[in-house]
Amino acid sequence: MHDAPLLDHEEPVPPGVAHPSHKMIGAGLIAAAMIVALAAGMILASHPFSFDRAIILALHEAGPMWLRHAVIDVTALGSVTVLTLVVAATAALLLVRRLWITAALVVLATALGSAAVELLKAIFGRARPDIVDHVVAASGYSFPSGHAANSAIVYLTTAALVTQVTHGRATRRYVALVAGLLVVAIGASRVYLGVHWPSDVLAGWSFGILWALGWWSIGAKARMNLLGQRE
């Protein structure tokens, strides 16, 4: 018996993804610890971490010219414009498939996540690196990295929610792998281009992972509560 007409094409969470695995819980704990450690370090010290300087000097514009152009292209995948298009296209596809719950969760999770990142930037107010030239234009505060955090929020959260309506373990793993590779590449590009300290990127990644895991849990619970009796 159907709960509501609008939910006709939504299905309960596929078997095997209804509850977080030990790996997911471990990733969440590591991400939380990383955020606490980096935030504490920033509060206690007004200068960059020693590894920040070493890594940014070693990576900045290293390699051939074609690599620099490629990195600039990669970093654009974490821009507000591209991420907005990704969310809009994903939500539209989910709506076409009448996956109303998943579409609503994707839009809500990414919008709130972006607002949370801007709030964190304002709270910490960290300046961008000044020891190397910025290859691309960048404005605003540095910690956490907006590109790293927002790309993790969009790609990882979207992947986490989409896999809840995707059957087939191999397909779910592929979606998660592609999302993860995009997030890693975008975050690393910000250090290479000289617009973020490595610790900015680590904090952005950690926050995005926590956000994705949190919304994965919200999505699973919402789906089971709303659709759990529709067998």
Secondary structure, 3 states (H helix, E strand, C coil): CCCCHHHCCCCCCCCCCCCCCHHHHHHHHHHHHHHHHHHHHHHHCCCCCHHHHHHHHHHCCCCCHHHHHHHHHHHHCCCHHHHHHHHHHHHHHHHHCCCHHHHHHHHHHHHHHHHHHHHHHHHHCCCCCCCCCCCCCCCCCCCCCHHHHHHHHHHHHHHHHHHHHCCCHHHHHHHHHHHHHHHHHHHHHHHHCCCCCHHHHHHHHHHHHHHHHHHHHHHHHHHHHHHCCCC
